[in-house]
Amino acid sequence: MTARRFLLLSAAGLLALASARADAANLTPFGHCLGQSGATFYGASWCPHCRSQRMALGDAMDHVRYVECSDPSDPDRPAAACRSANVHSYPTWIFRDGSRSSGELSLAALAAKTGCTLPSGAGSPPLAARGSGAEPAARPISQGAKVIEIPD
C-alpha cells in the first residue's frame, strides 16, 4: 500500500469516526425519551451483543434504564433483578406495556416500540461510510446471532 493511499484511508476512517461520534451525541434526547418511556435494557457486561447494543445507543445509553444481569458473586447465576424479571437471554428489552424483545434492536425498532423520535440521520451511516456497506463506528450491529441464551 502506498503512503498516499494509507493516508487517504486513514483520513476517511477518522472522518467516519468523528462523524459517527457527532451523530451519537445527537442521540441524547432519544435516550431521555427511552428512559421516560419505561423501557428497560437487561444485559451482561461480558455479553458481546449487549456491548454492541450499548455502542449503538452511544450517548443515549446514559439515560436508558439498564440492569446488569452478571452477578459478580456467582458468574454462573444471573443477578436477582434479572431472575425476578424472568430474563433468560441477553440483551433483553422490557417495555412499559410488559412486552419484551430479546436480541440487539435497531434504533428504529426501539423508536417504533417506545414512540420516541430518532433525530434525523440517526439511522444512516456517516457520509464516509455510505455506499461501502460499513456501519458507523459508534453503532455496530454484529452479524449472525444477536442474543445469548442463559440456561436455567
N, C-alpha and C positions, 0 to 999 in steps of 0.2 A: 504494500500500500504506500502510495507516495505521501510525503509530508503534507502537501496541499490537500489531498483527499481526506487525510486524517483530520486536519484542521477543520475542513468543511463539515465532516461528520460530527466532530466534537461540538462545533458551534450549533449545529442543528439539534443535537442532543440537549445542550444547555438551554436552547430556546424552548424546546418542548418541555423540559423540566420546569423552567421558570414560568412558562405559560400554564402548565398544569398546577403549579403551586398557587399562582394567582387565581386560577379558576377554583381551586379547592377553598381558598379564603372566601370566595363568594358563596359558599355553602353554609355559612354560619346562620343566616336566617332560616334556611331549610332545617338545620339542626335544632334551632329553637322550636320550630313547628313540630318536628318529630318528638321532641321532649314533651311538648304540651299536648300532643295527640294521644298520649297514653301508650305509645309503642315502647316495648322493652326488648332489648337485644341481649340474648343469653349466649355466652361463648366461653372459650377457654384460652388462656394465654399461650398454650402450646399448639393451638389449632391453626393450621395454615389458612384455612378458609375464613376463619374469624379474623385473622390478621388482614387478609385481603379485603374483607368487608369493612374493617376499620379504615384501611387505606382508601377505599372507595369513598367513604364518608368524609375523609380529610378533616378539616377544622370543624365540621358539623358534629363530629364524634364527641366533642367537648360538651355538647348539650343533649346527647342521647342517653337515655337511661340504659346503662349497661350492667349486667350481672355476671360476675366472674364465677364460672362453674368449677374451676380447678381448685380443689381443696388442698391447700399446702400440707396439711397434716396427714392426708391419705390420698396420693395421686390417683389411685385406682377407684376412688369413690367421688362422685360429684358433690359439690357443696350443698348444704341443706336447702338453701333458697331454690336451687335448681331441681332438687328432688321434690320439693313441695309443689313446684310449678310443673312437675311431670315432664321435664325437659330431658330427652334421651339422645339428642343429636345436636351438633354444633355446626354452624350457628343456627339458632332458632330465634325467630321474632314472634312475640305475642302482642296482639293489638288490643285496644280498649274494648272492642266488641267480643273478645275472647277467642277470636280466630288466631291461627298461628301458621307460620310458614317456616320450613326448615331449609337450610342451604343459603348460599350467598344470594342476596336480592339486588337487582339493579336499582339505581336511584329512581328510575321511572316507576318501577314496581312499588317501591316504598311510597312514592308520591301518590300513586293511584290508591293504595291501600289506606293511607292516612289522610288524604285530601290536602296534603302540603304541596306548595308550589315550588317547583325547581326553578332556580334562576336560569335565564336564557343562556343557552350554550353549555349548561352543566352536563348534559348527556353526550356531548360531542367531543371528540379528541381535539387537542390543540392543532393549530394550523400546520405545524411542522410534522405532525403525525398523520394528518388526513391523507387518505389515499394509499397509505403504506400498510394499512391493516393493523397498525400498532395501537395499543390502548394508551391513554395518558399515564404518565409515571405515577401520579397520585391516585389513580383509580384502577389498578389492575384487577381484573376478574380472572381467576385461574381457569384453565381448561379442564374438562373431564368432570369427575365427581366433585360436587361443591358442598358436601355435607359429611360429617364424621359421626357415625352411629356409636353410641356408648351402650355396651351390654348391661343388662340389669344384674 
